[in-house]
Amino acid sequence: MIFGKFWSALRAQLNKIANVFFEADPISQMRYEYDSAVEQLKDGRKGLEMYRGLVERVSRQVQDNEAHCQRLEAQAKAYLKAGDRETAGKFALELQKARKQAEENRQQLDLHEQAYQNNLKKIQHANERLIEVRQKIQKYDAELRMSEAEAEIAKLSESFDMNVTTDFGQIEQVIQQRIDTNRGKVRVAVDLSQKGIADIQAEERMEKVMAADALEDLEVELGMKTPETSATAEAAKDLGPATEKQTR
């Protein structure tokens, strides 16, 4: 009784392990079952071929018996025509035994032939079922792969959700913050680069005025202009903006 319980528990554990492998890769399990059935069918075909050989031997024996009976019948008739009834009787007795043997062989042949046809039909049916199973395996394999791909695509679409609560959304937020920080640095650099531009521009204007005055002084010194002309030009230069404002 203890051994029986132990054996039941062991079978339960083995069945559990088998179920784990079966559920892990059912297509491979179906292929294994299919290959096992194919091997069994091959063995059955070999057995059927051997059985057909037996049927052929019995058939040949029946044919030989029929030929032997025909020879005995012909010999018995020949001796009867010759008037030798004693020898004809011997052949008639042997013919009777031969016909009985031939009938028994014929009955065996009928039985063997019927058994062969039944086994042939079973193997043909099994072969048709195997073809269906193979087609189902291909179909299930394709459907299973497609469903797994669809599941992976569904998971992928979830992972690419732009919601800020997801990891992808948080990463995107960090990237946007870095972009904003970098743009801020660039703007500060541009603003700082414009500092002192007005002073530089004022200094450049002053240098232009000083250069013009130095040129006029040189022209007076060289006699190209008189001081009066230079003063008049200077007065016109000073009055120019005021006059322009009055005109406006």
C-alpha positions as CSV (number, residue, x, y, z in Angstrom):
1,M,0.0,0.0,0.0
2,I,2.8,2.4,0.9
3,F,4.6,1.5,-2.4
4,G,1.4,2.2,-4.3
5,K,1.1,5.7,-2.7
6,F,4.7,6.4,-3.4
7,W,4.3,5.3,-7.1
8,S,1.1,7.5,-7.4
9,A,2.9,10.5,-6.0
10,L,5.9,9.9,-8.3
11,R,3.6,9.7,-11.3
12,A,1.9,12.9,-10.3
13,Q,5.2,14.7,-10.1
14,L,6.3,13.3,-13.5
15,N,3.0,14.3,-15.0
16,K,3.5,17.9,-13.6
17,I,7.0,18.1,-15.2
18,A,5.6,16.8,-18.5
19,N,2.8,19.4,-18.4
20,V,5.4,22.2,-17.9
21,F,7.4,21.1,-21.0
22,F,4.1,20.6,-22.9
23,E,2.9,24.1,-22.1
24,A,6.3,25.7,-22.8
25,D,6.4,24.6,-26.4
26,P,3.2,22.9,-27.5
27,I,4.2,23.0,-31.2
28,S,7.3,21.0,-30.6
29,Q,5.3,18.5,-28.6
30,M,2.8,18.2,-31.5
31,R,5.7,17.6,-33.9
32,Y,7.2,15.0,-31.5
33,E,3.8,13.2,-31.4
34,Y,3.5,13.5,-35.2
35,D,7.0,12.0,-35.7
36,S,6.3,9.2,-33.3
37,A,3.1,8.4,-35.2
38,V,5.0,8.5,-38.5
39,E,7.5,6.0,-37.1
40,Q,4.7,3.7,-36.0
41,L,3.1,4.0,-39.4
42,K,6.4,3.0,-41.0
43,D,6.6,-0.1,-38.7
44,G,3.0,-0.9,-39.6
45,R,3.7,-0.6,-43.3
46,K,6.7,-3.0,-42.9
47,G,4.4,-5.4,-41.1
48,L,1.8,-5.1,-43.8
49,E,4.4,-5.8,-46.5
50,M,5.5,-9.0,-44.6
51,Y,1.8,-10.0,-44.2
52,R,1.2,-9.5,-47.9
53,G,4.1,-11.8,-48.6
54,L,2.3,-14.5,-46.5
55,V,-0.9,-13.9,-48.5
56,E,1.0,-14.3,-51.8
57,R,2.5,-17.6,-50.6
58,V,-0.9,-19.0,-49.6
59,S,-2.3,-17.8,-52.9
60,R,0.5,-19.6,-54.8
61,Q,-0.3,-22.8,-52.8
62,V,-4.0,-22.5,-53.8
63,Q,-3.0,-22.2,-57.4
64,D,-0.6,-25.2,-57.1
65,N,-3.4,-27.2,-55.4
66,E,-5.8,-26.3,-58.2
67,A,-3.3,-27.3,-60.8
68,H,-2.6,-30.6,-59.0
69,C,-6.3,-31.3,-58.8
70,Q,-6.7,-30.7,-62.5
71,R,-3.8,-33.1,-63.2
72,L,-5.3,-35.8,-60.9
73,E,-8.7,-35.4,-62.5
74,A,-7.2,-35.7,-66.0
75,Q,-5.3,-38.9,-65.0
76,A,-8.4,-40.4,-63.4
77,K,-10.4,-39.8,-66.5
78,A,-7.7,-41.2,-68.7
79,Y,-7.5,-44.5,-66.7
80,L,-11.3,-44.7,-66.8
81,K,-11.3,-44.5,-70.6
82,A,-8.6,-47.1,-70.7
83,G,-10.8,-49.4,-68.5
84,D,-8.3,-49.5,-65.6
85,R,-10.8,-48.7,-62.8
86,E,-8.4,-49.7,-60.0
87,T,-5.8,-47.2,-61.0
88,A,-8.5,-44.6,-61.8
89,G,-9.9,-45.2,-58.3
90,K,-6.5,-44.4,-56.7
91,F,-6.3,-41.2,-58.6
92,A,-9.9,-40.4,-57.7
93,L,-9.1,-40.8,-54.0
94,E,-6.0,-38.7,-54.3
95,L,-8.0,-36.1,-56.2
96,Q,-10.6,-36.0,-53.3
97,K,-7.8,-35.4,-50.8
98,A,-6.3,-32.7,-53.0
99,R,-9.6,-30.9,-53.4
100,K,-10.1,-30.9,-49.7
101,Q,-6.7,-29.5,-49.1
102,A,-7.2,-26.9,-51.8
103,E,-10.5,-25.8,-50.2
104,E,-8.9,-25.4,-46.8
105,N,-6.1,-23.3,-48.4
106,R,-8.6,-21.3,-50.3
107,Q,-10.5,-20.5,-47.1
108,Q,-7.2,-19.5,-45.4
109,L,-6.4,-17.3,-48.4
110,D,-9.8,-15.6,-48.1
111,L,-9.2,-14.9,-44.4
112,H,-5.7,-13.6,-45.0
113,E,-6.8,-11.5,-47.9
114,Q,-9.6,-10.0,-45.8
115,A,-7.2,-9.3,-42.9
116,Y,-4.8,-7.7,-45.3
117,Q,-7.4,-5.4,-46.8
118,N,-8.6,-4.4,-43.3
119,N,-5.0,-3.6,-42.2
120,L,-4.4,-1.8,-45.5
121,K,-7.5,0.4,-45.0
122,K,-6.4,1.2,-41.4
123,I,-2.9,2.3,-42.5
124,Q,-4.4,4.3,-45.4
125,H,-6.7,6.0,-42.9
126,A,-3.9,6.6,-40.5
127,N,-1.8,8.1,-43.2
128,E,-4.7,10.5,-44.1
129,R,-5.0,11.5,-40.5
130,L,-1.3,12.2,-40.3
131,I,-1.5,14.5,-43.3
132,E,-4.3,16.4,-41.5
133,V,-2.2,16.6,-38.4
134,R,0.8,17.9,-40.3
135,Q,-1.4,20.6,-41.9
136,K,-2.8,21.5,-38.4
137,I,0.7,21.7,-37.0
138,Q,1.7,24.1,-39.8
139,K,-1.5,26.1,-39.2
140,Y,-1.2,26.3,-35.4
141,D,2.5,27.1,-35.7
142,A,1.8,30.1,-38.0
143,E,-1.1,31.3,-35.9
144,L,0.9,30.9,-32.7
145,R,3.8,32.9,-34.1
146,M,1.4,35.6,-35.4
147,S,-0.3,35.9,-32.0
148,E,3.0,36.1,-30.2
149,A,4.1,38.9,-32.6
150,E,0.9,40.7,-32.0
151,A,1.4,40.4,-28.3
152,E,4.9,41.8,-28.6
153,I,3.6,44.7,-30.7
154,A,1.0,45.4,-28.1
155,K,3.6,45.5,-25.4
156,L,5.8,47.7,-27.5
157,S,3.0,50.2,-28.1
158,E,2.4,50.4,-24.4
159,S,6.1,51.0,-23.8
160,F,6.1,53.9,-26.2
161,D,3.2,55.7,-24.5
162,M,4.1,59.4,-24.3
163,N,2.4,59.8,-20.9
164,V,4.8,61.5,-18.3
165,T,4.0,58.7,-15.8
166,T,5.8,56.1,-17.9
167,D,9.5,55.6,-18.1
168,F,9.6,56.8,-21.7
169,G,7.7,60.0,-20.8
170,Q,10.0,60.7,-17.9
171,I,13.1,60.2,-20.1
172,E,11.6,62.5,-22.7
173,Q,10.9,65.1,-20.0
174,V,14.6,65.0,-18.9
175,I,15.7,65.4,-22.5
176,Q,13.5,68.5,-22.9
177,Q,14.9,70.0,-19.7
178,R,18.4,69.6,-21.0
179,I,17.5,71.1,-24.3
180,D,15.9,74.1,-22.5
181,T,19.0,74.5,-20.3
182,N,21.4,74.4,-23.3
183,R,19.2,77.0,-25.1
184,G,19.4,79.2,-22.0
185,K,23.1,79.0,-22.0
186,V,23.3,80.1,-25.6
187,R,20.9,83.0,-25.0
188,V,23.0,84.2,-22.0
189,A,26.2,84.0,-24.1
190,V,24.5,86.1,-26.9
191,D,23.3,88.7,-24.4
192,L,26.8,88.9,-22.8
193,S,28.4,89.3,-26.2
194,Q,26.4,92.5,-26.8
195,K,27.7,94.1,-23.7
196,G,30.0,97.2,-24.5
197,I,28.8,97.4,-28.1
198,A,27.4,100.9,-27.5
199,D,30.7,102.1,-26.0
200,I,32.7,100.7,-28.9
201,Q,30.4,102.3,-31.4
202,A,30.6,105.7,-29.6
203,E,34.4,105.5,-29.5
204,E,34.4,104.7,-33.2
205,R,32.3,107.8,-33.9
206,M,34.6,110.0,-31.8
207,E,37.6,108.7,-33.7
208,K,35.9,109.6,-37.0
209,V,35.3,113.2,-35.7
210,M,38.9,113.5,-34.5
211,A,40.2,112.2,-37.8
212,A,38.1,114.7,-39.7
213,D,39.4,117.6,-37.5
214,A,42.9,116.4,-37.9
215,L,42.4,116.3,-41.7
216,E,41.0,119.9,-41.7
217,D,43.9,121.1,-39.6
218,L,46.3,119.5,-42.1
219,E,44.5,121.1,-45.0
220,V,44.8,124.6,-43.4
221,E,48.5,123.9,-42.6
222,L,49.1,122.9,-46.2
223,G,47.2,126.0,-47.4
224,M,44.5,124.0,-49.1
225,K,42.0,125.7,-46.8
226,T,42.0,129.0,-44.9
227,P,41.0,129.2,-41.3
228,E,37.9,131.2,-42.2
229,T,36.8,128.5,-44.6
230,S,37.4,125.9,-42.1
231,A,35.5,127.9,-39.4
232,T,32.6,128.4,-41.8
233,A,32.5,124.7,-42.6
234,E,32.6,124.0,-38.9
235,A,29.7,126.4,-38.3
236,A,27.7,124.9,-41.1
237,K,28.3,121.5,-39.7
238,D,27.1,122.6,-36.3
239,L,24.1,124.5,-37.7
240,G,23.1,121.7,-39.9
241,P,21.2,119.6,-37.5
242,A,19.4,122.6,-35.9
243,T,18.4,123.9,-39.3
244,E,17.2,120.5,-40.3
245,K,15.1,120.3,-37.2
246,Q,13.6,123.7,-37.9
247,T,12.8,122.8,-41.4
248,R,11.0,119.7,-40.2
